[in-house]
Amino acid sequence: MSDPNSKDEAHAEVTAAAARDLDFAQARLAYRIIQSLLEHTRVTGDLVALMAQTLDEDTTKALTNTPYWAAYLDSRRALERTRQDVEKFSEMMTRLAEDSEM
């Protein structure tokens, strides 16, 4: 007769492994989403910079005195602060990938 505790332990191990795999899959998806958003933000920033170069001085002054420009600058500052969080997330993803290979 088999030991009921060993079945419970085996089930717990399978459940834990499935949770790790699911967590890793979710983390990988989140990482891809973040990378895509960061790339889009970088491209958008480059476009804004290029467009700003083509504007005359009066138009540039008028634009930079709008709440839209202030919101853009606030967003850029927040993104710079977020960069550190993304780097930490990237390190966690690397560790998760290494753990899942074991």
Helices and strands as residue ranges (DSSP letters): H 4-54, H 57-64, H 67-101
